[in-house]
Amino acid sequence: MPKYLLQGSYTSEGAKGLLKEGGSQRRAAVEKSLQPLGAKIEAFYYSLGEDDVYVIVDAPDNITVAAMSMAVNAAASVRLKTTVLLTTQEIDSAAKKGVDYRPPGR
């Protein structure tokens, strides 16, 4: 199943909710929202810095993750960034594909 990195930054309202519920409850809520989509959490970490939370998710496809991302961002408690993660094997396959590309000015 494809993997995705979700980077979240809480808004002030989201931070208030996190203070009220705690980190474990937020993880459980995310897991509950992913299950019906056929997705699951591989890793879930809180952090200090630009982003507040990092989650690696296994999901069936980009459409599923886009739907989840839109729902989270629409709720306006977390600003979510999503990155598709590629395996080393996928990069090996990409490296073997021939691409006829000319850089600008050459």
C-alpha positions in Angstrom: 0.0 0.0 0.0 1.3 3.5 -0.8 2.7 5.5 2.1 2.2 9.2 2.9 3.8 11.7 5.2 1.3 14.0 6.9 2.8 17.1 8.5 0.4 19.0 10.8 0.6 22.4 12.4 -2.1 23.1 15.0 -4.1 26.4 14.9 -4.8 27.9 18.3 -8.2 26.1 18.4 -6.5 22.8 17.5 -3.9 23.4 20.3 -6.7 24.0 22.7 -8.3 20.7 21.7 -5.0 18.9 22.0 -4.5 20.3 25.5 -8.1 19.2 26.4 -7.9 15.7 24.9 -4.2 14.8 25.1 -2.0 13.3 22.4 -3.2 9.7 22.8 -6.8 10.7 22.2 -5.9 12.6 19.1 -4.0 9.6 17.7 -7.1 7.4 18.4 -9.3 9.9 16.7 -7.1 9.9 13.6 -7.0 6.1 13.5 -10.8 6.0 13.8 -11.2 8.4 10.8 -8.7 6.4 8.7 -10.2 2.9 9.3 -13.3 3.3 7.1 -11.1 4.6 4.3 -8.9 1.4 4.4 -6.0 3.4 5.7 -3.9 3.0 8.8 -1.2 4.8 10.8 2.3 3.4 10.6 3.9 6.0 12.8 2.6 9.0 14.8 4.9 11.6 16.4 4.5 15.0 18.0 7.4 17.4 17.5 8.8 20.8 18.5 9.4 23.2 15.7 7.7 24.3 12.5 5.3 21.3 12.5 3.5 19.9 15.5 2.8 16.4 14.4 4.2 13.9 11.8 2.2 10.9 10.8 3.1 8.2 8.3 0.0 6.6 6.8 -0.6 3.6 4.7 -3.5 4.3 2.3 -5.0 2.7 -0.7 -4.4 5.6 -3.1 -4.0 9.3 -3.6 -7.7 10.0 -3.8 -8.3 8.5 -0.4 -5.5 10.7 1.1 -6.8 13.8 -0.8 -10.2 13.2 0.7 -8.8 13.0 4.2 -6.6 16.0 3.7 -9.5 18.1 2.5 -11.6 17.1 5.5 -8.8 17.9 7.9 -8.0 21.2 6.4 -11.6 22.2 6.1 -12.0 21.7 9.9 -9.4 24.5 10.3 -7.9 23.0 13.5 -4.8 21.7 11.8 -2.9 22.9 8.7 -2.0 19.7 7.0 0.7 19.1 4.4 0.8 15.8 2.6 3.8 14.2 0.9 3.7 11.0 -1.1 6.6 8.7 0.0 8.4 6.5 -2.5 10.3 3.3 -1.7 13.8 2.7 -2.9 12.5 0.1 -5.4 10.1 2.8 -6.9 13.1 5.2 -7.3 15.1 2.4 -8.9 12.3 1.9 -11.4 12.0 5.6 -12.0 15.8 5.8 -12.6 15.5 3.2 -15.3 12.8 5.1 -17.3 14.3 7.1 -20.1 13.3 10.8 -20.1 14.2 13.0 -23.0 14.5 16.4 -21.2 16.4 19.5 -22.3 17.2 22.0 -19.5 16.3 25.7 -20.3 18.9 27.4 -22.4 20.7 24.3 -23.6 
